[in-house]
Amino acid sequence: MKQFKIMLPTVAEAKKFVAAASRCDFDIDVFYNRVLIDAKSILGVLSLDLSKILTVQLNGEDKEFEKYLKKLAPENCSAA
């Protein structure tokens, strides 16, 4: 099980994240505080506070998706 810290600074980025997660054939969860959301749920992801750092947990492996998550790392995102 792998974990990544990400930021989704815009609604457009959140939609792109959900689309990328949906292409994976394993469960992906997003955590913020004690809230757990299915990463493939656009409504769930948009219900999170997108100005905060989120934790993504992968229950499988997909090199392309992991590379995408690294681009969303907080140090690579400029929070507004």
N, C-alpha and C positions, 0 to 999 in steps of 0.2 A: 504494500500500500504506500503510495507516494503522496506527499503534500506539497503544495505550492502556495505562496502568498501572491495575490494579484490585486490590481485595482481596475475597476471598470468606470472610468471617469465620465462616460457619456451613455445615453440610452442606445445610441448606434453601436457602441462598443459592446454593450451588454447583449444586444441582439446577435452580434457577430459571435460572441462567446457561446451563447446558447446554440447557435447553428453549428459551430465547431464541435461542441460537446455532443450534440445529437448524432453526429457522424460516428461516434465511438460506440462499440458494441458491449460496453460494460458500464456499471454505475459510476456516476461522478456526483459528488456532493459538494455544496458550498456552505461554509460556516461563517457566521458573524455572531459574536458573543455566544449565546446559547441557542441560536436559531440555526436549524439545519434545513437546507433547501436542495431539491433535485436540480442539478445544473442544466438539465434538459427542459426545464419549465421556465418559459419566458416570463410568465406572471410571477412565479416565485422569485426569480432573479431580480426582476424590476421592483419587487416589494422590499428588497434589501436597501440599506443606506449606501448608495453607490459612491459616496464621498469617503468611505472607510476602506481599510485594507481587509480583504476577504481571504479566507483560506479555502483552497480547493483540494479535495481528496479524491485520488483516482483509485478505483478498485480493479485496475487492469493496466495495460501498457499500450501506448500509441505514441511513437516518436514525434510525429508531426504535431499532434496536439500538445505534447510536452514542450516542444520548441515554441509553439504559439503562446503557451502559458508563461514561458520565460520572458517573452516580449511584454507581457502585462505586469511584470514584477513592479512593485512600488517605485523602485529606483529608476525605472524606465518610463514611468508615467508622470506627467506634470499635473498634479491635482489643482483644480481651479480654486 
